[in-house]
Structure formats: C-alpha cells, structure tokens
Amino acid sequence: MQKGNIGVTTENIFPIIKKFLYSDHEIFLRELVSNAVDATQKLKTLAATGDFKGELGDLTVRVKVDKENGTITISDRGLGMTAEEIDKYINQIAFSGANDFLEKYKDDANAIIGHFGLGFYSAFMVAKTVDIVTLSYKEGAKAVKWSCDGSPEFTLEETEHSDRGTDIILHVDEDCKEFLEESRLQGLLTKYCHFLAVPVAFGKKKEWKDGKQVETDEDNLINDTCPIWTKKPSDLKEEDYKKFYRDLYPMADEPLFWIHLNVDYPFNLTGVLYFPKIKSNIDLQRNKIQLYCNQVYVTDSVEGIVPDFLTLLHGVIDSPDIPLNVSRSYLQSDSNVKKISTYITKKVSDRLQSIFKNDRKEFEEKWDDLKIFINYGMLTQEDFYEKASKFALFKDTDNKYYTFEEYQTLIKDNQTDKNGSLIYLYANNLDEQYTYIDAAKNKGYNVLLMDGQLDVPMINMLEQKFEKSHFTRVDSDIVDRLIVKEDQKGEELPHDKQEVLSSLFKGQMPKVKKTEFHVEAHALGENNAPIVITQAEYMRRMKDMASIQPGMSFYGEMPDMFNLVLNSDHRLIKQVLSDAETACAEKLVPVESEIAMLTLRRNELQKAQEGKKDEEIPTAEKDELSEVEKKIEAQKTEKENILNGYAAGNKVVHQLIDLALLQNNMLKGEALTNFVKRSVEMI
C-alpha cells in the first residue's frame, strides 16, 4: 500500500471548492456522472480510431445508492486509470497544484475554467470519504484503489476489479444524508443528466407486485442519449418537435412555432427554441430555456447568451463554446457570447419572416400570442426592430391585420390632420370604449386595438420611428377633435351660457379620490350623446407608463383628469339650460347686473393704468382695482351657488352625469345605487 501526503492542507483546498466552485452541494452528481460519460466517450473514440481493439460491450454508466451503508457509487466502463494516472490527474494536478492555484486565482474566481480534476473534488461536498476503484483499458494494467477522507493524506493500493473502468464510491457525510434518498437522486439525475450522450442507469425499474413495489431486471435509464437538437431537421417531423416540448414542459399548451439552431462556425451551437403561448405577466415565463454543454445540463439562467426579449422563449441551447466558470454556475465575459446572441436573434427574425411570408394566415391567427415577443424585441433591440418592422402587425377593432406599411397606406387619406400628421386612433378595451369606437368609425376612421401589455411603450416608440405620426386613444377627446382637419367652425353657445351650463354640472360631479373633472360645453350635433367623458392622451399615457416604468412613478401620483363635454346641440342639454335660466332668473338678474357693473368699472381702471409704471399708479387706484376684482369673484361664486342649488334638485342633471359615468365604468357604490333608484322613479 502506498501512503502519501497531497501536499496541501484542507484549510487550503476545501474552502476553494466550497466558496468558488461548488457552493451548491447537489452539483457533485452532475460532475461525477459527467466524468464517467467523458471517460466512456474517450474509449469509444479510441475504438473508432483502432487504438482500442477490445470489445466495448455495455457502456452504461450506473449510479447506485446503498442507504444502509451510506454510500453512493458511480460506475463506468470507460478508460479507467493506472496508478500513475491517478497520481497525475488526481493527486498532482488537482491537489498538489492547489497552492499555486490559490495564489494565481485568489482574486479571479472566473479564471479557474479548464483545471482538470477539480470537478472530481466536488465529491467532498457531500462525502466524508471517497474511494476510487479503477482498472485501465491498457493491456497488462492492474486495478488500483485510491482513498481519501478529505485530509491531506491518501492511500493508493492494488486491488481486485473484474472489469475495466472506474467506480467512484462516496461515503456520505452525516449532514448530507438527504442524498441517500432515491427520490432525491432520481430528481438530480433527471435535472442534470437527462440528455447525456451515454446511457445512464439509476438502479432497476420497479413495478407493483403483491401490493408493493419490487425491482425488475430492467435498467432504470434516466436519459435520452440522442435528444432532438442533436439530429438533423430534415430527419424530424412536426410531431417530434411537439413531443420533445411536451417532455420538457408537461403542463404547457402546444407551442406556436419552433426554431432549430444548428451552426458550427465561427462557434458551435445547436438547440431548439419554442415560442410558447403567453398572455400573462412577462416574468412568470422566464428561465424556461435550458443551457447544455455537450449535453450536460448547466443552467436555465441564460441572460447574456440569449437576448433579453428571447428569454421568454422555451427550449434548449447546447454549445461547448459558451465560456463558463469551472462549476458552470455563470458566464464569463467572452466575444463568443455576443456572437451567439446575435446569431440567435437573426435566426428568430428570419424564422418569423419566413412564416409571415409563406403562411400569412397562420401568422395572423397566432399574432395575439406572438405579439409580446415581437414587441418586447423591437422595444429592447434596435437591430431586431429593423427586421421585425417588416412583419409586425397592427390589429384593428374589426379583427383585420395590417403590416405597418399597409396600415399607413390605409389611413393616410382620411386620418391626416391639418398639419400633415398621420393620426393613429386606437382603443384598449372594445367593450368599455364601444361608443367612442362607433363614433370614430361613423366618421370613416379606422381604430386599432392595442390592448397588450407592452402597447403603451410601443406607441411611444412608434411615434418616434414613424414620420409625422401621432397615436391618440379614441376616448381622449370628442370625435370632431380627434383629427382636426381645419380650424373649428360652427355655432357655439355664447360664453355666458356656457358658463351657466358648466356651473350646473360641475357642482354635481361626484367626489372621487385622486380624480378631477373639467366641464365644458361644445356643439357636437343634435344626434350625438348629450354628455361625453374624455381623458387627454398625454396625461393618461404618462400615467400608464408610470405603472411599468419606475422612473416615471411621479405621474402615477397625480390625479386622473377627465373632461366632461356637454353637447350644447342636444335637446336635453338645451332643456336643462332653458329650465335653469327660467327657474333662477329672479335670483340671477341682480347678481349678473352687479357683475356687469363691476366688470365695467374694472375695465375702466385697467384702461387708466395702461402704459404706466407701477410706481406711477396711485395706491388708491390699485386698492380699488383689487377690491373690484374681489367683488366680481364673490358675485361669480354667488351665481355658481344659485345654479348649484337649482341643479342639486334637478334629476335630469344627475341622470345625465350618472349615465356618462356609467358608460365609462366610473359609477360605483352608493352613487350607482342612487342612480338605479332615480331611474325607477323617473320611469
């Protein structure tokens, strides 16, 4: 028996393993099984080149657990090792070089990639003692056993081993007994080794017999050695892709499309990416792309490899050229990463362009699900916008689809305002905004449906991309002012009558938290609604942006501001105005007379002060002007109080206000109950 000192203390080597390499204990199984597969693959290569002339036989890597004895064994029939190779690969490189390793890489944990042998030592994350029993494939080789308990000491001795290959035996530590549970190991093997290129068996399959599970003679194989991404697309059918997707995501809906990646220059990359059906919160669907390195699972956090907007996709990417640290926990900075990201973006855009070109009907049918991917990509990646703008679609309220260019052609004749700007009208809720949509369509306008999660930022971006174009929500103003084609003409109410109407309705508006109403009167035509509630495009859009963009949160704190537009042409509004003027005449006449006299005096004083410097105006005149203005405001307040007092008892005023609020889903609680009672009484 040979005894030896590795030449480095456990205080040196194991903190490295735990801190920099394998802080996640479960990684040990991936590393050891991957090593076994690697040894098997190398033997297959030697056999193919004629350097190994023996029978390959069964090359299955086997994982066994012995809960009673507290061991996990990983066995392969690969290359095996001689005593000299154990000394070289296990003792000298991995441990003897640890002092140099510590010194060289103490400030750069990323630089440890490529240090052969370190993967094996992940075993000590869970084992108090590790044995290696191995027999080299080389003719005349003798079996040897290496043992180490994690201290600087090891033993190396000849032993018996009936077959070539290697057994790694882990004597599991007390605080890691969870890894002796079959279900735990089965889960880890499925996660990390599901697609390894050599068969991996975990014990035997079991079946129910006499009321209990018993082992059969059949291996419990946990991996698919030839996953779909390793095959040629020409050898695969549509059902093959769908089946693989179901295997990866058993509870998911059928995917929309998929893209088979296969490139070998200037880097190696294979994989299959799927477009899933998504309509909910973006973040719920991230981390569904699995990254593999030579069919060994690495991670499902692919930020940096896959462009941000494509992290919403599902599927698999496999590349030996993606630079990882030795524990494969995270990416290292490398030019290949950017090249891979660019390539994936191009493949995705080319695939979408191809589907759009070859089967537009199918593309349109799936647009509502695809939209979030494409919009997210156009918002976050300029080069993707340039490609996607050729096949991205607008959908209107009649469920018709248009490319950006097609839609511009459709509306340019009828939706260009007096300044030559193209006005894109849109709605985000067909039911709530039906009246506004209907009014716009009656004017010959087309209205887009923009009800997606990202449509608000998309609108902002498209206004910058499109020349002389503005997006306006269909309920942001009265229909005649949505697209102003010429200066306003027509008969409007005299200013004093507009003031009366405004006072009648403004004082009766409900008090809603963080909501303000501005009342105005306009001639909208006798056949249009008596009252229309609108919300200015700019402020509403800024508030919408505040909900998704933290830097604009101050807009979210501002009150909602609505315009209550009274249709002075409508018979009910005319009737309300006429009745109010008649009922309040006796009280209003002296007030209006006083306002007229005070206004005349104010005008005289202001005219007398025109052209004079402040110091040239007598104090008495300044004081009188100030006093007159106060009296005018007091009389106006009195006038408003008179009109408010009348309006408070006018059921028609309240009914008209409540109808407008109800149409905009703003009538709730007690106000809604009162409206129903009043409606019954009026009927």
ZIKA-V977605 format. One record per pair of residues at least 4 apart in sequence whose C-alpha atoms are under 7 Angstrom apart, sorted by the first residue. I is the first residue (numbers start at 1). J is the second residue. If there is no record, write none. Layout:
BEGIN
((I J) (I J))
END
This chain:
BEGIN
((1 155) (1 156) (1 157) (2 155) (2 156) (2 157) (3 154) (3 155) (3 156) (4 153) (4 154) (4 155) (5 152) (5 153) (5 154) (6 91) (6 95) (6 96) (6 152) (6 153) (7 96) (7 152) (8 12) (8 95) (8 96) (8 98) (8 99) (8 152) (9 13) (9 151) (9 152) (10 14) (10 150) (10 151) (10 152) (11 15) (12 16) (13 17) (13 98) (14 18) (15 19) (16 20) (16 21) (17 21) (17 22) (17 122) (18 22) (18 23) (19 23) (20 109) (21 326) (21 327) (22 27) (22 122) (22 327) (25 125) (25 126) (27 31) (28 32) (28 122) (28 123) (29 33) (30 34) (30 192) (30 193) (31 35) (31 119) (31 120) (32 36) (32 120) (33 37) (33 74) (34 38) (35 39) (36 40) (36 61) (36 76) (37 41) (37 61) (37 198) (38 42) (39 43) (39 78) (39 79) (40 44) (40 59) (40 76) (40 77) (40 78) (40 79) (41 45) (42 46) (42 79) (43 47) (43 78) (43 79) (44 48) (45 49) (46 50) (46 51) (46 52) (47 51) (47 52) (47 53) (59 77) (60 76) (60 198) (60 199) (60 200) (60 201) (61 75) (61 76) (61 199) (61 200) (61 201) (62 74) (62 75) (62 76) (62 200) (62 201) (62 202) (63 73) (63 74) (63 75) (63 201) (63 202) (63 203) (64 72) (64 73) (64 74) (64 202) (64 203) (65 71) (65 72) (65 73) (65 180) (66 70) (66 71) (66 72) (67 71) (67 180) (70 171) (70 172) (70 180) (71 169) (71 170) (71 171) (71 172) (72 169) (72 170) (72 171) (73 167) (73 168) (73 169) (73 170) (74 167) (74 168) (74 169) (75 166) (75 167) (75 168) (76 165) (76 166) (76 167) (77 164) (77 165) (77 166) (78 164) (78 165) (79 136) (79 137) (79 165) (80 134) (80 135) (80 136) (80 137) (80 164) (80 165) (80 166) (81 85) (81 86) (81 134) (81 135) (81 136) (82 86) (82 135) (82 136) (82 141) (82 142) (83 87) (83 144) (84 88) (85 89) (86 90) (86 91) (87 91) (87 92) (88 92) (88 93) (89 93) (89 94) (89 117) (90 94) (90 117) (91 95) (91 96) (92 96) (92 97) (93 97) (93 117) (94 98) (94 116) (94 117) (94 118) (97 101) (98 102) (99 103) (100 104) (101 105) (102 106) (105 109) (105 111) (110 325) (110 332) (111 325) (112 325) (112 326) (113 324) (113 325) (113 326) (114 326) (123 127) (124 128) (124 150) (126 172) (126 173) (126 176) (127 170) (127 171) (127 172) (127 173) (128 149) (128 150) (128 171) (128 172) (128 173) (129 148) (129 149) (129 150) (129 170) (129 171) (130 147) (130 148) (130 149) (130 169) (130 170) (130 171) (131 145) (131 146) (131 147) (131 148) (131 168) (131 169) (131 170) (132 145) (132 146) (132 147) (132 166) (132 167) (132 168) (132 169) (133 144) (133 145) (133 146) (133 166) (133 167) (133 168) (134 143) (134 144) (134 145) (134 161) (134 165) (134 166) (134 167) (135 141) (135 142) (135 143) (135 144) (135 161) (135 163) (135 164) (135 165) (135 166) (136 141) (136 164) (136 165) (137 164) (143 158) (143 159) (143 160) (143 161) (144 156) (144 157) (144 158) (144 159) (145 156) (145 157) (145 158) (145 159) (146 155) (146 156) (146 157) (147 154) (147 155) (147 156) (148 153) (148 154) (148 155) (172 176) (172 177) (173 177) (179 184) (179 185) (181 185) (182 186) (183 187) (184 188) (185 189) (186 190) (187 191) (188 192) (189 193) (189 194) (189 222) (190 194) (190 222) (192 296) (192 297) (193 223) (193 296) (193 297) (194 222) (194 223) (194 224) (195 223) (195 224) (195 225) (195 227) (195 295) (195 296) (196 223) (196 224) (196 225) (196 295) (196 296) (197 225) (197 226) (197 295) (198 225) (199 221) (199 223) (199 225) (200 221) (200 222) (200 223) (201 219) (201 220) (201 221) (201 222) (202 220) (202 221) (202 222) (203 219) (203 220) (204 215) (204 216) (204 217) (204 218) (204 219) (204 220) (205 215) (205 216) (205 218) (205 219) (205 220) (206 213) (206 214) (206 215) (206 216) (207 213) (207 214) (207 215) (208 212) (208 213) (208 214) (209 213) (209 214) (226 230) (229 270) (229 271) (229 272) (231 235) (232 236) (233 260) (236 240) (237 241) (238 242) (239 243) (240 244) (241 245) (242 246) (243 247) (244 248) (245 249) (246 250) (253 277) (255 274) (255 275) (255 276) (255 277) (256 275) (256 276) (256 277) (257 274) (257 275) (258 272) (258 273) (258 274) (258 275) (259 272) (259 273) (259 274) (259 348) (259 351) (260 271) (260 272) (260 273) (261 269) (261 270) (261 271) (261 272) (262 269) (262 270) (262 271) (263 268) (263 269) (263 270) (264 268) (264 269) (267 321) (268 319) (268 320) (268 321) (269 318) (269 319) (270 317) (270 318) (270 319) (271 316) (271 317) (271 318) (272 315) (272 316) (272 317) (273 313) (273 314) (273 315) (273 316) (274 313) (274 314) (274 315) (275 313) (275 314) (276 313) (276 314) (277 369) (278 369) (279 369) (285 312) (286 311) (286 312) (287 300) (287 301) (287 311) (288 300) (288 313) (288 314) (288 315) (289 300) (289 302) (289 311) (289 313) (289 314) (289 315) (289 316) (290 299) (290 300) (290 315) (290 316) (290 317) (291 297) (291 298) (291 299) (291 300) (291 302) (291 316) (291 317) (291 318) (292 296) (292 297) (292 298) (292 317) (292 318) (292 319) (293 297) (293 298) (293 318) (293 319) (293 320) (294 318) (294 319) (294 320) (295 318) (298 328) (302 306) (303 307) (303 308) (304 337) (305 337) (305 340) (305 341) (306 310) (306 311) (306 341) (307 311) (307 341) (309 373) (309 376) (309 377) (322 336) (322 337) (323 331) (323 332) (323 334) (324 328) (324 329) (324 330) (324 331) (324 332) (325 329) (325 330) (325 331) (325 332) (335 339) (336 340) (337 341) (338 342) (339 343) (340 344) (341 345) (342 346) (343 347) (344 348) (345 349) (346 350) (347 351) (348 352) (349 353) (349 387) (349 388) (350 354) (351 355) (352 356) (353 357) (353 391) (354 358) (355 359) (355 360) (355 363) (356 360) (356 363) (356 391) (359 363) (360 364) (361 365) (362 366) (363 367) (364 401) (366 370) (367 371) (370 374) (371 375) (372 376) (373 377) (374 378) (375 379) (375 454) (375 458) (376 380) (377 381) (377 384) (377 385) (378 382) (378 384) (378 385) (379 458) (381 385) (382 386) (383 387) (384 388) (385 389) (388 392) (390 403) (391 403) (392 403) (393 401) (393 402) (393 403) (393 404) (394 401) (394 402) (394 403) (394 404) (394 448) (395 399) (395 400) (395 401) (395 402) (395 448) (395 449) (396 400) (396 401) (396 447) (396 448) (396 449) (397 447) (397 448) (397 449) (402 406) (402 407) (403 407) (404 408) (405 409) (406 410) (407 411) (408 412) (411 415) (412 416) (412 422) (414 445) (415 422) (415 423) (415 445) (415 483) (416 420) (416 421) (416 422) (416 423) (417 421) (417 422) (417 483) (417 484) (417 485) (418 484) (418 485) (418 486) (421 468) (421 469) (421 470) (422 468) (422 469) (422 470) (423 469) (423 470) (423 471) (423 472) (423 483) (424 470) (424 471) (424 472) (425 446) (425 447) (425 448) (425 471) (425 472) (425 473) (425 474) (426 447) (426 448) (426 449) (426 450) (426 472) (426 473) (426 474) (427 433) (427 447) (427 448) (427 449) (427 450) (427 473) (427 474) (428 449) (428 450) (428 451) (429 433) (429 451) (430 434) (432 664) (433 437) (433 475) (434 438) (435 439) (436 440) (436 474) (436 475) (437 441) (437 447) (437 474) (438 442) (439 443) (439 479) (440 444) (440 445) (440 479) (441 445) (441 446) (450 455) (451 455) (454 458) (455 459) (456 460) (456 545) (457 461) (458 462) (459 463) (459 471) (460 464) (461 465) (462 466) (463 469) (463 470) (472 476) (472 537) (473 537) (475 534) (475 535) (476 534) (476 535) (476 536) (476 537) (477 481) (477 482) (477 534) (477 535) (477 536) (478 482) (491 523) (492 522) (492 523) (493 497) (493 498) (494 498) (495 499) (496 500) (497 501) (498 502) (498 521) (499 503) (500 504) (501 505) (501 577) (502 506) (502 519) (502 520) (503 507) (503 640) (503 643) (503 644) (504 643) (504 644) (504 647) (505 509) (505 653) (506 519) (507 644) (508 648) (514 559) (514 560) (515 559) (515 560) (515 561) (516 559) (516 560) (516 561) (516 562) (517 561) (517 562) (517 563) (517 564) (518 562) (518 563) (518 564) (519 563) (519 564) (519 565) (520 564) (520 565) (520 566) (521 565) (521 566) (521 567) (521 568) (522 565) (522 566) (522 567) (522 568) (523 567) (523 568) (523 569) (524 528) (524 567) (524 568) (524 569) (525 569) (525 570) (526 569) (526 570) (526 571) (529 567) (530 566) (530 567) (530 570) (530 572) (530 573) (531 564) (531 565) (531 566) (531 567) (531 656) (531 660) (532 564) (532 565) (532 566) (532 660) (533 562) (533 563) (533 564) (533 565) (533 660) (534 562) (534 563) (534 564) (535 540) (535 561) (535 562) (535 563) (536 540) (537 541) (538 542) (539 543) (540 544) (541 545) (542 546) (542 555) (543 547) (543 555) (543 556) (545 549) (545 552) (546 550) (546 552) (546 553) (546 555) (546 556) (547 556) (553 557) (554 558) (567 573) (568 573) (568 574) (569 574) (570 574) (571 575) (572 576) (573 577) (574 578) (575 579) (576 580) (577 581) (578 582) (579 583) (580 584) (581 585) (584 588) (585 589) (588 592) (588 639) (589 593) (590 594) (591 595) (591 635) (591 639) (592 596) (593 597) (594 598) (595 599) (595 632) (595 635) (596 600) (597 601) (598 602) (598 628) (598 632) (599 603) (600 604) (601 605) (602 606) (602 625) (602 628) (603 607) (604 608) (605 609) (605 625) (606 610) (609 617) (612 616) (612 617) (613 617) (617 621) (618 622) (619 623) (620 624) (621 625) (622 626) (623 627) (624 628) (625 629) (626 630) (627 631) (628 632) (629 633) (630 634) (631 635) (632 636) (633 637) (634 638) (635 639) (636 640) (637 641) (638 642) (639 643) (640 644) (641 645) (642 646) (643 647) (644 648) (646 650) (647 653) (650 654) (651 655) (652 656) (653 657) (654 658) (655 659) (655 675) (656 660) (657 661) (658 662) (658 667) (658 675) (659 663) (660 664) (661 665) (661 666) (661 667) (662 666) (662 667) (667 671) (667 672) (668 672) (669 673) (670 674) (671 675) (672 676) (673 677) (674 678) (675 679) (676 680) (677 681) (678 682) (679 683))
END
